[in-house]
Amino acid sequence: MTAAKPSLELLRSLTDEHVLRELMQARRLTRADLAARSGLSKPTVGESVRRLTEAGLVVDTGERTPGGRGRGRVGSYYALADTVGTALVIGIAPDGVVAECVDAYGDTLTRTHHEISRPARPEQVTAALRTAATQAQRSTGRATRLAVVSAADPVQRTTGRLVRLPDAPFLLGELDPVDVLAPQVQGPVVVDNDVNWAAQAERDTEPADLTDFAYLFLGEGLGCAVVSDGQVRRGHAGLAGEIAHLITIGPDGRATRFIEVFGDLGLRRPGSTAIDVDRLRELADASSATREAIGAAVSGVLAAIVALTDPQVVVLGGPWGPAVLDAVTAAFGRLPRHVDLRAARLTREPSLTGARTDALARLRSAIVAAPRRTPA
């Protein structure tokens, strides 16, 4: 049997997708440019540009190429229309809520920040979330197709709700970002925890052959993301990597929960299980005993991670992870089974970077999939 030929409608759709993605990469192109970059014929590209213009996805920018007097025909530059919309990127963290609007070129059009007092309550975070999102959107004057949220708390996989777990240092209660943001966007609201987003951002800075690693986040809170075959593994409920209650080595050499180590060392914020990052750094620099105790505790956690997930490498991230890398490496190296350790390469807003990259990919896919009229 011979394979069925693609329908005319499918061919047009594939051509339109190709043209849109070329414009997303190059920002503005003439029909001749599009034909040269895509390998498609000029008439085929011309018909695609006409369809996309009629659908409101592409516009003539009004700019023209030099032409006339023997220099060839004047060409018109085309670009994505503003009406294709933007993506909303949100970061919810102990220091506040950040909201950005990103366009299909990957540009951050607006950015707002609203602080959150401690301890954070759901109603306070909800108000900051709604206000930050509204202000970011208002400044662009464009429709928001979707939202991607990074949250410094466990996230329930099926609903996107932030889940309150014992000793979670940030949010004192449950929060539903999907419910808050759904009225403000046209499409889906995607929520994941900050460690998973940071791991994805780290993955994207790596060579393509590094697809299996564990990302240990060490900050005010404690978390781990497991990347296997290039994908973050979230577990049945989305709570994989919640390592605060893993049993490890305490400062006195006895078994204890990981979170308790920092209480025993006097490294918690007053009235909270949140780790005092500044004090930890100071004591780790000033006291070899403190540094060795932290190294032993982290290495005990790593032993469990390695035994259960078999990563190629473990990445230490977060505000104080790289600062104790040498102590962790020394303690981990004495254990029966270990893998290479290294500090995270991406240190500036890794979680928001991961969420922003995902939002851009989703926005571009939504634009490509936008319904448009097929000519008769």
N, C-alpha and C positions, 0 to 999 in steps of 0.2 A: 504494500500500500504506500502511496505517496503522501507525504505530510501535507496537511491543509495549509494553504497560503494564508498569511495574515490578512485580516480584513482591512479595507480602506480606512475605517474608523480607527482601528488599532494603529496603523501606520501613521495617521495624522496625530494621534495621541503621543506616540513615541517621538515624533518630530517636534511637537510642541514642548515636550519635556526637555528634549535636548536643547532647544533654543532658550528656554527659561533658565536652565542650569548654566548655560554659557553666559547669559546676562548676569546671573548671580555672582559669577566669578569675575567677570570683566567690567561690570557696572554699566557700560554703554558700548554698543557696537552697531555698525552699519549692517545692512543685509549682506553686503559683500564680505564683511568681516565674519559674520556668522557662518556663511557658506564655507569660507576658507578654514575656520576653526573646526567645523563639524564634519566636513567632508561631504555635505549634502549639496545638491544642486541649487543654484540661485533661485529658480522658480519655486522649488520646494520650500526653501527658506522664506521666500517672499509670501507664499500662501500662509505659512505658519505665523509670520509676523502679523499678517492681516487678521487671522483668526484671533490671535492673542490680544491685538489692539481692540477688536470689536468686543472681546470678553472683558475688557477693562484691566487686563493684567500687564500690558505693555503699552508704553506711550512714546510718541515721537518727542524727543527732547527739544526740538527746535534748532539744534546745532547741526551744522552742515560741514561736509568735508570740502577742501578746496577743489574746484573744478572749473570746467570751461576753458576755452582757448587752447584746445589740444591736450588738456590735462585729464580728460575723461569726464564722465558724468558726475554731477554733485550727488553725494550720498547723505542720507539722513541718519542721524544717530538715534538709536532706540534704547530704552532702559525700562526697568520695572516701574510700574505705576505705584504711587503712594498707597493706592487702595488695596494693594496686596496685603497690607497690614504688618503688624509687628508681633513679637513674642515678649511676654512679661517674664522676667527672671527675678526670683525672690530668694533672699537669704535671711533665715530666722536664726539668730544666735544670741548668746548672753549680752553682747554689747549693742543689740538693737536689730531692727529690720531694715534691710537694704532692698530697694526695688529698682530694677532697670528695665528699659524698653530697648529691644534689639531688633534691627531690621534684617532683611534677607541678605544683605551684604556682609553681615557680621558686625556692623557698627553699633556701638552703644549710644543711643540717641539721648537718653535721659537717665539720671540716677538720683535717687533720694534716699535719705537715711533718717530713721526715727529711733531714738534711744528707748531702752526698756529698763525700768528700775528693778532692783533685786529685793526680794525674790519675785520672779516673774509669774504672774497669774494669767490664766487663759483669756479673761476679759480684757486685760491690758494689752496682751500680745495681739488679740483680735483687732482691737482699735488701731494699734500701730500698723498692723498688716494692711488693713483696709485703707488707712490714710496714705501710707507710702505708695501703695499700688495706684490709688486714684491720682495722686500728684504726678507720678511718673507717666501715667497714661495721658493726663490732661496736657502735658507739655508737648506731646508729639502730635496731637490732633489726628491720629490715625487709629483705625480699629485694631483691637488686640485679638489675634486668632487663638492664642493658647497661653498657658502659664506653666512654668517649671519652678518648683520650690525646693530649696535645700533647707533642712531643719536640723538644729542641734539637739535632737531627741530621737528616740526610737519611733519608727513609722510603721503603722499597720499596712501590710502589703496590699490588701484588697480594697481598702477604703481611703488610704492616704491620711488617716487620722494620726496625730502625734499621741503616743502612748506613754503614760506615766508608769515607770518601773521603779522598784525600790532603789534608793540612793542615786537616782538620776538628778544631776545637780542643777539643771536649768529650769524647766517648766514644772510648776506645782499644779498639775492637772492635765486634762486632755484638751487638745485643740484640733479643729477640723479646718485646715487651710482650703480644702476643696469647697466646702460649704461657703466659706468667706469669699473666695475669689470667683466662683462659678458665675455669679451675676455680672462680673466685670469683663469676662472674656467670651468669645464666640465658641470656642472649642474646649478641649480637655484641660484639666489641671492635673499635672503630674507632680507627685511629692515623693521625696526620698530623703534619707538622713544624710547629714553633711559628710560623714566618713565615706560612704559609698560614692558620693559625687567627687570627693577628693581623690579616691582611688581611680576613678575613671579619668580624671584629669591627668593623674600621674601616668596611667596607662598610655595616654595619647602623646606623652612626651618621650616614650620609650621606643626602642627598635621594635619592629613588627614581630620579631620572634619571641619577645617576652610576653607571654600570655597567661602565665601562672605565677601569682605572687600574693602575698598577704601585705596589707597596708595597715600598720598599727598607728592609730591616732592617739597622741599623748598631749592633752591640754588640760583645761578645767575639768573636762570629762574624759572618759576612757572608751575607746571603741576600736573595732577592727573590721576591715572589709576583706573578703576573700575573692580574688579574681581567678577564675579557672576557665581555660580555653577562651580567654579574652573577655569573659562576661562576669559581672558581679553576681555572686550567689547570695540571695537574700533569705533563703529558708522559707519554710511553710507559711509563717505569719509575717515574714519580713524582719524578724528580730535576730537573724544570724549576726554574729560579731559583737554581741553585747557581753563584753569580757569583764565587767566590773566585779562580778562575783566568782570568777575563776579562782581556784585554790592555787596559791603560789607560796614563795618563801618570804616570811616576815623578817623584820629587822633583828629579831632575836633568834632567827634560824628555824623557827617553828612554822608549821603550815598555817596560812591565814588567807582570807579573801583579799583579792588584789586591791579593792577600794580601801580596805582597812589599813593597808601599809602606810598610806599617806596620813591617816589619822594618828597612827603610832609614831610617825616621824614629825608630827606637828606641822603638817603642810596643807591643812585644809583652811578654807576661808571660814571666818567665824560664823557659827550657826548654820553651816552648810556642809555637804559632802563634796562641794566643788574644790578642786585643787588650787592652791594659791601658786600660780605659775611663777610670779616674780620671786617669791620666797624660795621656791624649789630651786630655781636657778642659782640664787645666791648661796644657799646651803650646799648645793652640789659642787659649786666652785670652791667654797671655803672648807668643806669637810669631806675628807676621803671616805670616812665611815658612812656618811649619808649617801655619797655617790655610789659606793659599793652596795649598799642596801637597796637602792633603787635599781641598780644594774641586776642584782640577783632576783628581785621581784619581777622585773620585766622579762628576764630570761626564763623564769618559770612559766610565765604566760606563753612565751614563744614556744616553749617545749610542747605545750598542749596544742597550739596552733599547727605546728609542724607535723606532729603525730597524726592529726585529724585531716589536714588538708594537703600536705606534701607540696608546698610551694617551691618554686625555683629560687626565689629570693624573698626576703622580708624587708619592707620599706618602713622606716621610722619617720613619721610625720607629726604634725601638730606643733604647738608653740615650744614645747620643751623636748620633743623626741630626739631631734638631731643633737641637742646639747649633751645628751647622756649616751650617745652612740658608742663611745669607746668603752665605757663601763659595762654596757649591755653586751657588747661584742666579747669582752673578756669573760664575763660570767657565762654567756651562752656557749662560748667555745669549749668550756669545761664539761658541758653536758654530753651524754652519749650520742645524741643525734642533733645536728644543727645544719643550717644552710647559711648562705651569704647574707649579710646585713648591710644596708646602706641607708643614708639619709634621703629624704624626699627631695627630688630635684625642683619641684614646683612648691614654692614657699609663700607666694603672695596670693591670698584668696583662693586657695586650691578648690575649696568646695563650690564657691560661686563660679569659678572657671569651669568646673565640670558641668554644673547646671546650665551655664550659658552656652556651652558647646552643644549640649543636648537640645536646648531650646532652639538653637539655630538650625540644627538638623531637622527637627520636627516642623519648624516654620517653613523651611524650604520644601519639605515633602508635602505639607498642606497646600502650598501654593501650586505645586506641580499637579496635585490631585484635584484642584479647584474645577468645578463643572464649567464647561464652556460649550457654546453652540457649535454643532458640526454643520458646515455648509452642505446643502443638498447636492 
